[in-house]
Amino acid sequence: MKKGLISLLGGIILGVLISFLTLDYKGSTLNDMGKDNVSGAPMQTVQEIDIDVLMNGLLIVAGISIFIYLIWTLLEKRT
Protein backbone atom coordinates (compact mmCIF):
# COMPACT_ATOMS: atom_id res chain seq x y z
CA MET A 1 0.00 0.00 0.00
CA LYS A 2 2.74 2.41 1.01
CA LYS A 3 4.85 1.55 -2.05
CA GLY A 4 1.92 2.08 -4.43
CA LEU A 5 0.92 5.41 -2.88
CA ILE A 6 4.45 6.79 -2.93
CA SER A 7 4.92 5.59 -6.52
CA LEU A 8 1.71 7.33 -7.55
CA LEU A 9 2.63 10.59 -5.81
CA GLY A 10 6.15 10.51 -7.26
CA GLY A 11 4.72 9.79 -10.71
CA ILE A 12 2.32 12.70 -10.44
CA ILE A 13 5.03 15.13 -9.35
CA LEU A 14 7.61 14.02 -11.91
CA GLY A 15 5.04 13.45 -14.66
CA VAL A 16 3.50 16.91 -14.33
CA LEU A 17 6.95 18.49 -14.32
CA ILE A 18 8.07 16.56 -17.42
CA SER A 19 4.75 17.19 -19.18
CA PHE A 20 4.98 20.91 -18.48
CA LEU A 21 8.54 21.10 -19.78
CA THR A 22 8.19 18.88 -22.86
CA LEU A 23 4.64 19.22 -24.18
CA ASP A 24 3.76 22.37 -26.13
CA TYR A 25 0.58 23.61 -24.46
CA LYS A 26 -0.58 27.01 -25.63
CA GLY A 27 -3.67 27.33 -23.47
CA SER A 28 -7.29 27.10 -24.47
CA THR A 29 -8.49 28.66 -27.72
CA LEU A 30 -11.58 30.72 -28.37
CA ASN A 31 -13.46 30.19 -31.63
CA ASP A 32 -16.07 32.67 -32.84
CA MET A 33 -19.02 30.92 -34.45
CA GLY A 34 -20.88 33.10 -36.96
CA LYS A 35 -21.31 36.86 -37.10
CA ASP A 36 -24.32 39.04 -36.33
CA ASN A 37 -25.47 40.86 -39.48
CA VAL A 38 -26.28 44.10 -37.64
CA SER A 39 -23.37 44.62 -35.24
CA GLY A 40 -20.79 42.19 -36.68
CA ALA A 41 -20.25 40.68 -33.22
CA PRO A 42 -19.77 36.91 -32.90
CA MET A 43 -23.02 35.03 -32.28
CA GLN A 44 -21.40 32.32 -30.18
CA THR A 45 -17.92 31.88 -28.69
CA VAL A 46 -16.66 28.35 -28.04
CA GLN A 47 -13.73 27.63 -25.72
CA GLU A 48 -11.66 24.53 -26.57
CA ILE A 49 -9.20 22.56 -24.45
CA ASP A 50 -6.32 20.67 -26.07
CA ILE A 51 -7.32 17.07 -25.30
CA ASP A 52 -4.15 15.64 -26.89
CA VAL A 53 -1.92 17.44 -24.41
CA LEU A 54 -4.06 16.29 -21.47
CA MET A 55 -4.02 12.67 -22.65
CA ASN A 56 -0.27 12.67 -23.30
CA GLY A 57 0.33 14.21 -19.87
CA LEU A 58 -1.80 11.51 -18.26
CA LEU A 59 0.15 8.79 -20.08
CA ILE A 60 3.45 10.31 -18.94
CA VAL A 61 2.25 10.38 -15.31
CA ALA A 62 1.02 6.76 -15.50
CA GLY A 63 4.23 5.58 -17.15
CA ILE A 64 6.47 7.23 -14.57
CA SER A 65 4.35 5.87 -11.71
CA ILE A 66 4.64 2.33 -13.07
CA PHE A 67 8.38 2.80 -13.65
CA ILE A 68 8.93 3.96 -10.06
CA TYR A 69 6.89 1.02 -8.74
CA LEU A 70 8.82 -1.52 -10.82
CA ILE A 71 12.23 -0.11 -9.86
CA TRP A 72 11.24 -0.10 -6.20
CA THR A 73 10.05 -3.72 -6.44
CA LEU A 74 13.30 -4.83 -8.10
CA LEU A 75 15.39 -3.08 -5.45
CA GLU A 76 13.39 -4.76 -2.66
CA LYS A 77 13.92 -8.21 -4.18
CA ARG A 78 17.68 -7.70 -4.36
CA THR A 79 18.00 -6.81 -0.67
LOBASE-930622 format. One line per 4 residues: number of its first residue (from 1); their letters; for each residue x, y, z of N, C-alpha, C, O. Coordinates in Angstrom, 1 decimal. Atoms other than C-alpha are relative to their C-alpha. Example, Ala and Ser with C-alpha at 12.3 -4.5 7.8 and 13.67 -1.06 7.14 Angstrom:
BEGIN
1	AS	0.9:-1.2:0.0:12.3:-4.5:7.8:0.9:1.2:0.0:1.9:1.2:0.7  -0.9:-1.1:0.0:13.7:-1.1:7.1:-0.8:1.1:0.8:-0.3:2.2:0.9
end
This chain:
BEGIN
1	MKKG	0.8:-1.2:0.0:0.0:0.0:0.0:0.9:1.3:0.0:0.7:2.2:-0.8  -0.8:-1.2:-0.1:2.7:2.4:1.0:0.9:0.2:-1.3:1.0:1.3:-1.8  -0.8:-0.1:1.3:4.8:1.6:-2.1:-0.8:0.5:-1.1:-0.3:1.3:-1.9  0.9:-0.5:1.1:1.9:2.1:-4.4:-0.3:1.5:0.1:-0.3:2.2:-0.9
5	LISL	0.4:-1.4:-0.2:0.9:5.4:-2.9:1.2:0.9:-0.3:1.0:2.0:-0.9  -1.1:-0.8:0.2:4.4:6.8:-2.9:0.4:0.0:-1.5:0.8:1.0:-2.0  -0.2:0.0:1.4:4.9:5.6:-6.5:-0.9:0.9:-0.8:-0.5:1.6:-1.7  1.0:-0.8:0.6:1.7:7.3:-7.5:0.3:1.5:0.2:0.2:2.3:-0.8
9	LGGI	-0.3:-1.4:-0.3:2.6:10.6:-5.8:1.3:0.4:-0.7:1.4:1.5:-1.3  -1.2:-0.3:0.8:6.1:10.5:-7.3:-0.2:0.1:-1.5:0.4:1.0:-2.1  0.4:-0.1:1.4:4.7:9.8:-10.7:-0.7:1.2:-0.4:-0.5:1.8:-1.4  0.8:-1.2:0.2:2.3:12.7:-10.4:1.0:1.2:0.0:0.9:2.1:-0.9
13	ILGV	-0.9:-1.1:-0.1:5.0:15.1:-9.3:1.0:0.1:-1.2:1.1:1.1:-1.9  -0.9:0.0:1.1:7.6:14.0:-11.9:-0.7:0.1:-1.4:-0.2:0.8:-2.3  0.8:-0.1:1.3:5.0:13.5:-14.7:-0.5:1.3:-0.3:-0.4:1.7:-1.5  0.5:-1.3:0.2:3.5:16.9:-14.3:1.2:0.9:-0.4:1.0:1.8:-1.3
17	LISF	-1.2:-0.8:0.3:7.0:18.5:-14.3:0.5:-0.3:-1.4:0.7:0.6:-2.2  -0.5:0.3:1.3:8.1:16.6:-17.4:-1.0:0.4:-1.1:-0.6:0.9:-2.1  1.1:-0.4:1.0:4.7:17.2:-19.2:0.1:1.5:-0.2:0.0:2.0:-1.3  -0.1:-1.4:0.1:5.0:20.9:-18.5:1.2:0.5:-0.8:1.1:1.4:-1.6
21	LTLD	-1.2:-0.4:0.7:8.5:21.1:-19.8:0.1:-0.5:-1.4:0.7:0.2:-2.3  -0.2:0.6:1.4:8.2:18.9:-22.9:-1.2:0.2:-0.9:-1.0:0.3:-2.1  1.2:-0.1:0.9:4.6:19.2:-24.2:-0.2:1.5:-0.3:-0.1:2.3:0.6  0.2:-1.4:0.4:3.8:22.4:-26.1:-1.5:0.3:0.2:-2.3:0.2:-0.8
25	YKGS	1.4:-0.4:-0.2:0.6:23.6:-24.5:-0.1:1.5:-0.1:0.6:2.2:0.6  0.2:-1.4:0.2:-0.6:27.0:-25.6:-1.2:0.6:0.6:-1.6:1.7:0.3  1.2:-0.4:-0.6:-3.7:27.3:-23.5:-1.2:-0.3:-0.8:-1.1:-0.8:-1.9  1.3:0.3:0.7:-7.3:27.1:-24.5:-0.2:1.0:-1.1:0.4:2.1:-1.0
29	TLND	0.3:-0.9:1.1:-8.5:28.7:-27.7:-1.5:0.3:-0.1:-2.3:-0.4:0.3  1.4:-0.5:0.2:-11.6:30.7:-28.4:-0.3:0.1:-1.5:0.4:0.7:-2.2  0.5:0.0:1.4:-13.5:30.2:-31.6:-1.3:0.7:-0.1:-2.2:0.4:0.6  1.3:-0.8:0.2:-16.1:32.7:-32.8:-0.8:-0.8:-1.1:-0.3:-1.1:-2.2
33	MGKD	0.9:0.8:0.9:-19.0:30.9:-34.5:-1.1:1.0:-0.5:-2.0:1.4:0.2  1.0:-0.9:0.7:-20.9:33.1:-37.0:0.2:1.5:0.4:0.8:1.8:1.5  0.0:-1.5:-0.3:-21.3:36.9:-37.1:-1.4:0.5:-0.1:-2.3:0.0:-0.9  1.3:-0.6:0.0:-24.3:39.0:-36.3:0.0:1.0:-1.2:0.9:1.8:-1.4
37	NVSG	0.1:-0.9:1.2:-25.5:40.9:-39.5:0.0:1.4:0.4:0.4:2.3:-0.4  0.2:-1.4:-0.4:-26.3:44.1:-37.6:1.3:0.6:0.6:1.8:1.6:0.1  -1.1:-0.6:-0.8:-23.4:44.6:-35.2:1.4:-0.6:-0.5:2.4:0.0:-0.2  -1.2:0.7:0.4:-20.8:42.2:-36.7:0.7:-0.7:1.2:1.8:-1.3:1.0
41	APMQ	-0.6:0.7:-1.2:-20.2:40.7:-33.2:-0.3:-1.5:-0.2:-1.2:-1.9:-0.9  0.2:1.5:0.1:-19.8:36.9:-32.9:-1.3:-0.4:0.7:-1.6:0.1:1.8  1.2:0.5:-0.5:-23.0:35.0:-32.3:0.2:-0.9:1.2:-0.6:-1.0:2.1  -0.3:1.0:-1.0:-21.4:32.3:-30.2:1.5:-0.1:0.1:2.2:-0.2:-0.9
45	TVQE	-1.4:0.2:-0.2:-17.9:31.9:-28.7:0.2:-1.4:0.7:-0.4:-1.6:1.8  -0.2:1.4:-0.6:-16.7:28.3:-28.0:1.5:0.0:0.5:2.4:0.4:-0.2  -1.4:0.2:-0.6:-13.7:27.6:-25.7:0.4:-1.4:-0.1:-0.4:-2.3:0.3  -0.4:1.4:0.2:-11.7:24.5:-26.6:1.2:-0.2:0.9:2.0:0.7:1.2
49	IDID	-1.2:0.4:-0.7:-9.2:22.6:-24.5:0.7:-1.0:-0.8:0.1:-1.8:-1.5  -0.8:0.9:0.8:-6.3:20.7:-26.1:0.0:-1.4:0.7:0.8:-1.6:1.6  0.1:1.3:-0.6:-7.3:17.1:-25.3:1.2:-0.9:-0.2:1.6:-1.7:0.6  -1.3:0.8:0.3:-4.1:15.6:-26.9:1.0:0.3:1.1:1.7:-0.6:1.5
53	VLMN	-1.0:-0.3:-1.0:-1.9:17.4:-24.4:-0.4:-0.6:1.3:0.4:-1.1:2.1  0.5:0.6:-1.2:-4.1:16.3:-21.5:0.2:-1.5:0.0:0.7:-2.1:1.0  -0.2:1.4:0.0:-4.0:12.7:-22.6:1.4:-0.4:0.0:1.8:-1.4:0.7  -1.4:0.3:0.0:-0.3:12.7:-23.3:0.6:0.2:1.4:1.5:-0.5:1.8
57	GLLI	-0.4:-0.2:-1.3:0.3:14.2:-19.9:-0.4:-1.1:1.0:0.4:-1.5:1.8  0.5:1.1:-0.8:-1.8:11.5:-18.3:0.8:-1.3:-0.2:1.1:-2.0:0.7  -0.8:1.2:0.3:0.1:8.8:-20.1:1.5:0.1:0.6:2.0:-0.9:1.0  -1.3:-0.2:-0.6:3.4:10.3:-18.9:0.0:-0.2:1.5:0.9:-0.9:2.0
61	VAGI	0.1:0.2:-1.5:2.3:10.4:-15.3:-0.2:-1.5:0.3:0.4:-2.0:1.2  0.2:1.4:-0.2:1.0:6.8:-15.5:1.3:-0.8:-0.3:1.6:-1.7:0.5  -1.2:0.7:0.4:4.2:5.6:-17.2:1.1:0.2:1.1:1.8:-0.8:1.5  -1.0:-0.2:-1.0:6.5:7.2:-14.6:-0.4:-0.6:1.3:0.5:-1.2:2.0
65	SIFI	0.5:0.6:-1.2:4.3:5.9:-11.7:0.3:-1.5:-0.1:0.8:-2.1:0.9  -0.2:1.5:0.2:4.6:2.3:-13.1:1.5:-0.2:0.1:2.0:-1.2:0.7  -1.5:0.1:0.0:8.4:2.8:-13.7:0.5:0.1:1.5:1.4:-0.7:1.8  -0.4:-0.2:-1.3:8.9:4.0:-10.1:-0.3:-1.3:0.8:0.5:-1.8:1.6
69	YLIW	0.4:1.2:-0.8:6.9:1.0:-8.7:0.9:-1.2:-0.4:1.2:-2.0:0.5  -0.8:1.1:0.4:8.8:-1.5:-10.8:1.5:0.1:0.5:2.0:-1.0:0.9  -1.3:-0.2:-0.5:12.2:-0.1:-9.9:0.1:-0.3:1.5:1.0:-0.9:2.0  0.1:0.2:-1.4:11.2:-0.1:-6.2:-0.1:-1.5:0.3:0.6:-2.0:1.2
73	TLLE	0.1:1.4:-0.2:10.1:-3.7:-6.4:1.2:-0.8:-0.3:1.6:-1.7:0.4  -1.3:0.6:0.3:13.3:-4.8:-8.1:1.0:0.2:1.1:1.8:-0.7:1.4  -1.0:-0.3:-1.1:15.4:-3.1:-5.4:-0.4:-0.7:1.2:0.6:-1.1:2.0  0.4:0.8:-1.2:13.4:-4.8:-2.7:0.3:-1.4:-0.1:0.7:-2.1:0.9
77	KRT	-0.3:1.4:0.2:13.9:-8.2:-4.2:1.5:-0.3:0.1:1.9:-1.4:0.6  -1.5:0.2:0.0:17.7:-7.7:-4.4:0.5:0.1:1.5:1.6:-0.5:1.7  -0.5:-0.2:-1.4:18.0:-6.8:-0.7:-0.6:-1.0:0.9:-0.3:-1.1:2.1
end
